[in-house]
């Protein structure tokens, strides 16, 4: 399983727009990307400008399809002017996962 963790910081006052843009990507994933195994969005309780996504892909091809999708392009078109700094991306091979 290939994963991406993204750390995204929105400029103050743009938290709702960033959350909505991320949720739109999640909706696209749910409807159109069966090989994207999970797409999780978190918003910090202490700093509402700070978001984290955790994305799980069946393989590299699925990750590449997701990253090249119109939904991701639309997200970055919305998000780019709202970002407070660079997006941190960590691509990894999942070592362990526990689900209940």
N, CA, C and O atoms as a MOPAC input file, in Angstrom:
PM7 MOZYME 1SCF
protein

 N      0.86000 1    -1.17300 1     0.00000 1
 C      0.00000 1     0.00000 1     0.00000 1
 C      0.90300 1     1.23100 1     0.00000 1
 O      1.83500 1     1.33700 1     0.79700 1
 N      0.61100 1     2.14400 1    -0.89500 1
 C      1.33400 1     3.41500 1    -0.95600 1
 C      0.47000 1     4.47200 1    -0.27900 1
 O     -0.74700 1     4.50600 1    -0.46200 1
 N      1.11200 1     5.32900 1     0.50200 1
 C      0.37100 1     6.37700 1     1.19600 1
 C      0.99800 1     7.73900 1     0.93300 1
 O      2.18100 1     7.86100 1     0.61600 1
 N      0.16500 1     8.74400 1     1.07800 1
 C      0.63500 1    10.12600 1     1.07500 1
 C      0.05500 1    10.78600 1     2.31800 1
 O     -1.14300 1    10.69900 1     2.58600 1
 N      0.91500 1    11.43800 1     3.06100 1
 C      0.48400 1    12.31800 1     4.13900 1
 C      0.77000 1    13.73600 1     3.67800 1
 O      1.88700 1    14.04700 1     3.26400 1
 N     -0.22800 1    14.58800 1     3.74800 1
 C     -0.05900 1    15.98700 1     3.35700 1
 C     -0.36900 1    16.86700 1     4.55700 1
 O     -1.36500 1    16.66300 1     5.25200 1
 N      0.48900 1    17.84200 1     4.79200 1
 C      0.26700 1    18.83500 1     5.83300 1
 C      0.04400 1    20.16400 1     5.12700 1
 O      0.89900 1    20.64000 1     4.38000 1
 N     -1.11900 1    20.75200 1     5.37500 1
 C     -1.57200 1    21.92900 1     4.65200 1
 C     -1.95400 1    23.00400 1     5.66100 1
 O     -2.73200 1    22.75300 1     6.58100 1
 N     -1.41000 1    24.18900 1     5.48900 1
 C     -1.77200 1    25.30900 1     6.36600 1
 C     -2.45500 1    26.38800 1     5.53200 1
 O     -1.90300 1    26.89000 1     4.55400 1
 N     -3.67200 1    26.72800 1     5.94900 1
 C     -4.43600 1    27.79300 1     5.29400 1
 C     -4.14300 1    29.12100 1     5.98900 1
 O     -3.85100 1    29.16300 1     7.18400 1
 N     -4.22400 1    30.18300 1     5.22900 1
 C     -4.14100 1    31.51300 1     5.82500 1
 C     -5.33900 1    31.70900 1     6.74500 1
 O     -6.43300 1    31.21100 1     6.48000 1
 N     -5.11400 1    32.43500 1     7.82000 1
 C     -6.17900 1    32.72000 1     8.77200 1
 C     -7.37600 1    33.35200 1     8.05600 1
 O     -7.22300 1    34.25200 1     7.23100 1
 N     -8.55200 1    32.86200 1     8.38900 1
 C     -9.77500 1    33.35600 1     7.77000 1
 C    -10.23200 1    32.53800 1     6.58100 1
 O    -11.32500 1    32.75800 1     6.05900 1
 N     -9.39900 1    31.58600 1     6.14100 1
 C     -9.72500 1    30.77400 1     4.95900 1
 C     -9.90800 1    29.30100 1     5.30000 1
 O     -9.87400 1    28.44500 1     4.41600 1
 N    -10.10000 1    29.00900 1     6.58000 1
 C    -10.21000 1    27.61800 1     7.02400 1
 C    -11.41300 1    26.89500 1     6.41500 1
 O    -11.29900 1    25.73700 1     6.01300 1
 N    -12.54100 1    27.55500 1     6.34700 1
 C    -13.75300 1    26.91400 1     5.83300 1
 C    -13.60700 1    26.61200 1     4.34500 1
 O    -13.99300 1    25.53700 1     3.88400 1
 N    -13.05700 1    27.54900 1     3.60600 1
 C    -12.85700 1    27.33000 1     2.16900 1
 C    -11.89900 1    26.16600 1     1.93500 1
 O    -12.13300 1    25.33700 1     1.05600 1
 N    -10.81300 1    26.10000 1     2.72300 1
 C     -9.85400 1    25.00100 1     2.57300 1
 C    -10.51100 1    23.67000 1     2.93800 1
 O    -10.34100 1    22.67800 1     2.22900 1
 N    -11.25300 1    23.64700 1     4.02900 1
 C    -11.93000 1    22.41200 1     4.43700 1
 C    -12.91300 1    21.96500 1     3.36100 1
 O    -12.99000 1    20.77700 1     3.04900 1
 N    -13.66500 1    22.90400 1     2.79100 1
 C    -14.63000 1    22.55600 1     1.74100 1
 C    -13.93400 1    22.04600 1     0.48400 1
 O    -14.42100 1    21.11500 1    -0.15800 1
 N    -12.80000 1    22.64600 1     0.12700 1
 C    -12.04700 1    22.19200 1    -1.05100 1
 C    -11.51100 1    20.78900 1    -0.84200 1
 O    -11.54600 1    19.97100 1    -1.76100 1
 N    -11.01700 1    20.49700 1     0.35000 1
 C    -10.54200 1    19.14100 1     0.65500 1
 C    -11.69800 1    18.14900 1     0.64600 1
 O    -11.55800 1    17.03200 1     0.14700 1
 N    -12.83500 1    18.55300 1     1.19400 1
 C    -14.00900 1    17.67100 1     1.20600 1
 C    -14.48600 1    17.36000 1    -0.20900 1
 O    -14.97300 1    16.25900 1    -0.46700 1
 N    -14.35300 1    18.31400 1    -1.12800 1
 C    -14.72100 1    18.06700 1    -2.52300 1
 C    -13.82900 1    16.99200 1    -3.14500 1
 O    -14.30000 1    16.15700 1    -3.91700 1
 N    -12.54400 1    17.01800 1    -2.80600 1
 C    -11.64400 1    15.96400 1    -3.29500 1
 C    -12.08400 1    14.61900 1    -2.71600 1
 O    -12.14300 1    13.62300 1    -3.43700 1
 N    -12.38900 1    14.58600 1    -1.43000 1
 C    -12.83900 1    13.33900 1    -0.79900 1
 C    -14.09400 1    12.79800 1    -1.48400 1
 O    -14.21700 1    11.59200 1    -1.69900 1
 N    -15.01900 1    13.68500 1    -1.82400 1
 C    -16.22600 1    13.25700 1    -2.53100 1
 C    -15.91700 1    12.66800 1    -3.89100 1
 O    -16.50800 1    11.66500 1    -4.29100 1
 N    -14.98900 1    13.29200 1    -4.60400 1
 C    -14.56700 1    12.76600 1    -5.90200 1
 C    -13.93900 1    11.38500 1    -5.73500 1
 O    -14.23000 1    10.46300 1    -6.49700 1
 N    -13.08000 1    11.25500 1    -4.73400 1
 C    -12.41500 1     9.96800 1    -4.48600 1
 C    -13.46300 1     8.88900 1    -4.22900 1
 O    -13.40200 1     7.81000 1    -4.81800 1
 N    -14.41200 1     9.17300 1    -3.36300 1
 C    -15.43400 1     8.18100 1    -3.01600 1
 C    -16.24600 1     7.74100 1    -4.23200 1
 O    -16.61800 1     6.57300 1    -4.34300 1
 N    -16.51600 1     8.66200 1    -5.13100 1
 C    -17.36000 1     8.36300 1    -6.28800 1
 C    -16.61000 1     7.79200 1    -7.48300 1
 O    -17.20500 1     7.11000 1    -8.31800 1
 N    -15.29100 1     8.06800 1    -7.57700 1
 C    -14.59600 1     7.78500 1    -8.83400 1
 C    -13.27900 1     7.02700 1    -8.73000 1
 O    -12.71200 1     6.65300 1    -9.75700 1
 N    -12.78200 1     6.79300 1    -7.53700 1
 C    -11.44700 1     6.20400 1    -7.41100 1
 C    -11.46700 1     4.95000 1    -6.53000 1
 O    -11.08600 1     5.00700 1    -5.36100 1
 N    -11.91000 1     3.82300 1    -7.09000 1
 C    -11.96800 1     2.60600 1    -6.26700 1
 C    -10.59000 1     2.10900 1    -5.80200 1
 O    -10.50200 1     1.38200 1    -4.81300 1
 N     -9.54400 1     2.48500 1    -6.48800 1
 C     -8.20000 1     2.04900 1    -6.09900 1
 C     -7.55800 1     2.99900 1    -5.07900 1
 O     -6.45200 1     2.74600 1    -4.60200 1
 N     -8.25700 1     4.09300 1    -4.74800 1
 C     -7.84800 1     4.91200 1    -3.61600 1
 C     -8.58000 1     4.31500 1    -2.42400 1
 O     -9.78900 1     4.49200 1    -2.27100 1
 N     -7.83800 1     3.60900 1    -1.58500 1
 C     -8.41000 1     2.79900 1    -0.51400 1
 C     -8.93800 1     3.65500 1     0.63500 1
 O     -9.88400 1     3.26300 1     1.31800 1
 N     -8.34100 1     4.80200 1     0.84800 1
 C     -8.79500 1     5.69400 1     1.90700 1
 C     -8.32600 1     7.11400 1     1.64600 1
 O     -7.23700 1     7.32900 1     1.11500 1
 N     -9.14800 1     8.07400 1     2.01800 1
 C     -8.78900 1     9.48000 1     1.89700 1
 C     -9.33100 1    10.16000 1     3.14200 1
 O    -10.53200 1    10.40900 1     3.24600 1
 N     -8.45900 1    10.45800 1     4.07500 1
 C     -8.83500 1    10.97600 1     5.37900 1
 C     -8.38200 1    12.42200 1     5.50900 1
 O     -7.26700 1    12.76500 1     5.11500 1
 N     -9.23400 1    13.25900 1     6.05500 1
 C     -8.93000 1    14.67600 1     6.25300 1
 C     -9.07400 1    14.97400 1     7.74200 1
 O    -10.06600 1    14.60200 1     8.36800 1
 N     -8.06800 1    15.65100 1     8.30000 1
 C     -8.13600 1    16.08800 1     9.69200 1
 C     -7.87800 1    17.58300 1     9.75300 1
 O     -7.12200 1    18.13400 1     8.95200 1
 N     -8.52700 1    18.23600 1    10.72800 1
 C     -8.31000 1    19.65200 1    10.99600 1
 C     -7.92100 1    19.76400 1    12.46600 1
 O     -8.61600 1    19.23900 1    13.33700 1
 N     -6.83100 1    20.43500 1    12.73700 1
 C     -6.31000 1    20.55400 1    14.09700 1
 C     -7.32600 1    21.21800 1    15.02800 1
 O     -7.95800 1    22.21100 1    14.66700 1
 N     -7.47000 1    20.66100 1    16.21800 1
 C     -8.32600 1    21.27800 1    17.23300 1
 C     -7.69000 1    22.55800 1    17.77100 1
 O     -8.38700 1    23.52300 1    18.08300 1
 N     -6.37000 1    22.55600 1    17.87700 1
 C     -5.65900 1    23.69900 1    18.45200 1
 C     -5.42200 1    24.81800 1    17.44900 1
 O     -5.36200 1    25.98900 1    17.82200 1
 N     -5.28800 1    24.45800 1    16.17600 1
 C     -5.00100 1    25.43800 1    15.12700 1
 C     -5.87800 1    25.11500 1    13.92500 1
 O     -5.49100 1    24.29500 1    13.09200 1
 N     -7.04900 1    25.73800 1    13.81300 1
 C     -7.97900 1    25.38000 1    12.73900 1
 C     -7.46800 1    25.67800 1    11.33100 1
 O     -8.09500 1    25.27800 1    10.35000 1
 N     -6.34200 1    26.37300 1    11.22200 1
 C     -5.74400 1    26.61900 1     9.90700 1
 C     -4.92400 1    25.42100 1     9.42400 1
 O     -4.51400 1    25.38000 1     8.26400 1
 N     -4.68300 1    24.45200 1    10.29700 1
 C     -3.80400 1    23.32000 1     9.98600 1
 C     -4.61400 1    22.07300 1     9.64600 1
 O     -5.41700 1    21.59900 1    10.44900 1
 N     -4.39000 1    21.55700 1     8.45100 1
 C     -5.06500 1    20.35800 1     7.96300 1
 C     -4.03800 1    19.27700 1     7.65700 1
 O     -2.89700 1    19.56400 1     7.29500 1
 N     -4.46300 1    18.04300 1     7.80900 1
 C     -3.64700 1    16.90000 1     7.42700 1
 C     -4.52200 1    15.94400 1     6.62900 1
 O     -5.67300 1    15.69500 1     6.98800 1
 N     -3.97000 1    15.41300 1     5.54800 1
 C     -4.66300 1    14.33200 1     4.84300 1
 C     -3.80000 1    13.08600 1     4.92100 1
 O     -2.57200 1    13.15700 1     4.97800 1
 N     -4.46500 1    11.95400 1     4.92300 1
 C     -3.79000 1    10.66400 1     4.84400 1
 C     -4.50000 1     9.90300 1     3.73900 1
 O     -5.70100 1     9.64200 1     3.81800 1
 N     -3.74700 1     9.55100 1     2.71400 1
 C     -4.31200 1     8.94900 1     1.51500 1
 C     -3.67600 1     7.58500 1     1.29400 1
 O     -2.45400 1     7.45000 1     1.35500 1
 N     -4.50000 1     6.57600 1     1.03900 1
 C     -4.01800 1     5.20000 1     0.85600 1
 C     -4.39600 1     4.73400 1    -0.55300 1
 O     -5.54400 1     4.85900 1    -0.98000 1
 N     -3.40600 1     4.19900 1    -1.25700 1
 C     -3.59700 1     3.77500 1    -2.64600 1
 C     -3.20900 1     2.31500 1    -2.81900 1
 O     -2.25800 1     1.83600 1    -2.20000 1
 N     -3.95500 1     1.61100 1    -3.66700 1
 C     -3.67200 1     0.20300 1    -3.92900 1
 C     -2.29100 1     0.01100 1    -4.54300 1
 O     -1.61800 1    -0.98200 1    -4.26800 1
 N     -1.86800 1     0.96000 1    -5.37400 1
 C     -0.56500 1     0.85800 1    -6.02800 1
 C     -0.17300 1     2.23100 1    -6.57000 1
 O     -0.92600 1     3.19700 1    -6.44700 1
 N      1.01000 1     2.30200 1    -7.16800 1
 C      1.51900 1     3.58000 1    -7.68100 1
 C      0.62900 1     4.12200 1    -8.79400 1
 O      0.42200 1     5.33200 1    -8.88900 1
 N      0.10600 1     3.24500 1    -9.62600 1
 C     -0.77300 1     3.69800 1   -10.71200 1
 C     -2.01200 1     4.40600 1   -10.15300 1
 O     -2.44300 1     5.42300 1   -10.69800 1
 N     -2.57900 1     3.87900 1    -9.08000 1
 C     -3.73900 1     4.51600 1    -8.45200 1
 C     -3.36400 1     5.87300 1    -7.88500 1
 O     -4.12700 1     6.83100 1    -8.00800 1
 N     -2.18900 1     5.96100 1    -7.26300 1
 C     -1.71900 1     7.24000 1    -6.73100 1
 C     -1.52900 1     8.24600 1    -7.86100 1
 O     -1.92600 1     9.40500 1    -7.74300 1
 N     -0.92100 1     7.80000 1    -8.95200 1
 C     -0.69400 1     8.69300 1   -10.08500 1
 C     -2.01600 1     9.16900 1   -10.70700 1
 O     -2.13900 1    10.33500 1   -11.08300 1
 N     -3.00800 1     8.26300 1   -10.81600 1
 C     -4.32400 1     8.65700 1   -11.33800 1
 C     -4.95800 1     9.70800 1   -10.43400 1
 O     -5.51100 1    10.70000 1   -10.90900 1
 N     -4.87100 1     9.48100 1    -9.13600 1
 C     -5.43400 1    10.44700 1    -8.18600 1
 C     -4.73400 1    11.79400 1    -8.31800 1
 O     -5.38900 1    12.82600 1    -8.46200 1
 N     -3.42000 1    11.78500 1    -8.27000 1
 C     -2.66100 1    13.03800 1    -8.32400 1
 C     -2.84600 1    13.77900 1    -9.63800 1
 O     -2.70900 1    15.00100 1    -9.68300 1
 N     -3.15300 1    13.05800 1   -10.70400 1
 C     -3.37000 1    13.66800 1   -12.00400 1
 C     -4.82300 1    13.98800 1   -12.30700 1
 O     -5.14800 1    14.42500 1   -13.41100 1
 N     -5.69600 1    13.77400 1   -11.33600 1
 C     -7.13100 1    13.95600 1   -11.57500 1
 C     -7.52000 1    15.42800 1   -11.64300 1
 O     -6.83500 1    16.30000 1   -11.10900 1
 N     -8.62800 1    15.67400 1   -12.30800 1
 C     -9.17000 1    17.03300 1   -12.37600 1
 C     -9.54500 1    17.53100 1   -10.98700 1
 O     -9.43900 1    18.72600 1   -10.71000 1
 N     -9.98200 1    16.63000 1   -10.10800 1
 C    -10.37300 1    17.03800 1    -8.74600 1
 C     -9.18500 1    17.59000 1    -7.97400 1
 O     -9.31700 1    18.58300 1    -7.25800 1
 N     -8.02900 1    16.95600 1    -8.11100 1
 C     -6.82800 1    17.44400 1    -7.42600 1
 C     -6.38200 1    18.76700 1    -8.04500 1
 O     -5.98400 1    19.68200 1    -7.32500 1
 N     -6.44400 1    18.87500 1    -9.37300 1
 C     -6.08900 1    20.14100 1   -10.03100 1
 C     -7.01300 1    21.27300 1    -9.57500 1
 O     -6.55900 1    22.38800 1    -9.32200 1
 N     -8.30600 1    20.98000 1    -9.47100 1
 C     -9.25800 1    21.98400 1    -9.00400 1
 C     -8.95000 1    22.38200 1    -7.56600 1
 O     -8.98900 1    23.56200 1    -7.21700 1
 N     -8.64300 1    21.38400 1    -6.73100 1
 C     -8.28500 1    21.68800 1    -5.34300 1
 C     -7.11700 1    22.66200 1    -5.28600 1
 O     -7.19100 1    23.68000 1    -4.59700 1
 N     -6.04300 1    22.36200 1    -6.00100 1
 C     -4.87100 1    23.23500 1    -5.93300 1
 C     -5.16000 1    24.61200 1    -6.53500 1
 O     -4.57600 1    25.60600 1    -6.10500 1
 N     -6.04700 1    24.68000 1    -7.51700 1
 C     -6.44400 1    25.98400 1    -8.04600 1
 C     -7.12900 1    26.84100 1    -6.98700 1
 O     -6.91400 1    28.05200 1    -6.92100 1
 N     -7.95400 1    26.20400 1    -6.16400 1
 C     -8.62500 1    26.91200 1    -5.06900 1
 C     -7.64700 1    27.18100 1    -3.93000 1
 O     -7.59900 1    28.28500 1    -3.38800 1
 N     -6.87300 1    26.16500 1    -3.57500 1
 C     -6.04000 1    26.22400 1    -2.37400 1
 C     -4.80900 1    27.11000 1    -2.50900 1
 O     -4.39400 1    27.74400 1    -1.53800 1
 N     -4.22700 1    27.16200 1    -3.69100 1
 C     -2.93700 1    27.85700 1    -3.83800 1
 C     -2.93300 1    29.27300 1    -3.25700 1
 O     -2.01300 1    29.60500 1    -2.50900 1
 N     -3.91800 1    30.12200 1    -3.56500 1
 C     -3.87400 1    31.47400 1    -2.98300 1
 C     -4.21100 1    31.50400 1    -1.49200 1
 O     -4.01100 1    32.52500 1    -0.83500 1
 N     -4.72100 1    30.39000 1    -0.95400 1
 C     -5.10500 1    30.33000 1     0.45700 1
 C     -4.01900 1    29.73500 1     1.34700 1
 O     -4.13400 1    29.75200 1     2.57300 1
 N     -2.95900 1    29.20700 1     0.72300 1
 C     -1.91800 1    28.52300 1     1.48600 1
 C     -1.05700 1    29.50200 1     2.26800 1
 O     -0.69800 1    30.57500 1     1.78300 1
 N     -0.73800 1    29.10200 1     3.48500 1
 C      0.20800 1    29.83000 1     4.32700 1
 C      1.46700 1    28.97500 1     4.39000 1
 O      1.70200 1    28.27200 1     5.37300 1
 N      2.27900 1    29.04100 1     3.32800 1
 C      3.48300 1    28.20700 1     3.22800 1
 C      3.26800 1    27.04000 1     2.29200 1
 O      2.17800 1    26.83200 1     1.76100 1
 N      4.32200 1    26.29500 1     2.10500 1
 C      4.29300 1    25.14700 1     1.19200 1
 C      3.54500 1    23.97100 1     1.80900 1
 O      3.53300 1    23.79700 1     3.02800 1
 N      2.92600 1    23.17100 1     0.95600 1
 C      2.31400 1    21.91600 1     1.38400 1
 C      3.44400 1    20.91400 1     1.58800 1
 O      4.31600 1    20.76800 1     0.73100 1
 N      3.42500 1    20.23100 1     2.71900 1
 C      4.40700 1    19.17700 1     2.98100 1
 C      3.78400 1    17.84600 1     2.57600 1
 O      2.72600 1    17.47200 1     3.08100 1
 N      4.44000 1    17.13300 1     1.66500 1
 C      3.96600 1    15.82200 1     1.21500 1
 C      4.98200 1    14.75500 1     1.59400 1
 O      6.18000 1    14.91400 1     1.36400 1
 N      4.49400 1    13.66900 1     2.17500 1
 C      5.34600 1    12.52900 1     2.49400 1
 C      4.71600 1    11.31100 1     1.83600 1
 O      3.61600 1    10.89800 1     2.20400 1
 N      5.41400 1    10.73700 1     0.86500 1
 C      4.95600 1     9.52600 1     0.19300 1
 C      5.69000 1     8.34600 1     0.82000 1
 O      6.91200 1     8.37200 1     0.96400 1
 N      4.94100 1     7.31600 1     1.19000 1
 C      5.51400 1     6.19200 1     1.94800 1
 C      4.90600 1     4.87100 1     1.51300 1
 O      3.88200 1     4.82600 1     0.83200 1
 N      5.56500 1     3.79900 1     1.92500 1
 C      5.00200 1     2.45800 1     1.83700 1
 C      4.44600 1     2.13100 1     3.20600 1
 O      5.17200 1     2.16800 1     4.19900 1
 N      3.15900 1     1.80900 1     3.26800 1
 C      2.52900 1     1.52700 1     4.55300 1
 C      3.12200 1     0.26200 1     5.15600 1
 O      3.23500 1    -0.76500 1     4.48600 1
 N      3.49200 1     0.34400 1     6.40700 1
 C      4.09600 1    -0.77300 1     7.11400 1
 C      3.06100 1    -1.54900 1     7.90200 1
 O      3.12600 1    -2.77500 1     7.98700 1
 N      2.10400 1    -0.83400 1     8.47800 1
 C      1.09500 1    -1.48100 1     9.31000 1
 C     -0.16200 1    -0.63500 1     9.30500 1
 O     -0.09900 1     0.59100 1     9.21200 1
 N     -1.31500 1    -1.30200 1     9.40600 1
 C     -2.59000 1    -0.59700 1     9.51000 1
 C     -3.52300 1    -1.41600 1    10.38200 1
 O     -3.63100 1    -2.63000 1    10.21100 1
 N     -4.18300 1    -0.77300 1    11.29600 1
 C     -5.15700 1    -1.42300 1    12.15300 1
 C     -6.48400 1    -0.71300 1    11.97500 1
 O     -6.55900 1     0.51100 1    12.08400 1
 N     -7.51800 1    -1.46900 1    11.70400 1
 C     -8.85900 1    -0.90300 1    11.56000 1
 C     -9.80100 1    -1.65400 1    12.46500 1
 O     -9.65600 1    -2.86000 1    12.66400 1
 N    -10.76600 1    -0.94600 1    13.01400 1
 C    -11.76200 1    -1.57700 1    13.89000 1
 C    -13.13200 1    -1.30700 1    13.38100 1
 O    -14.11200 1    -1.75100 1    13.97800 1

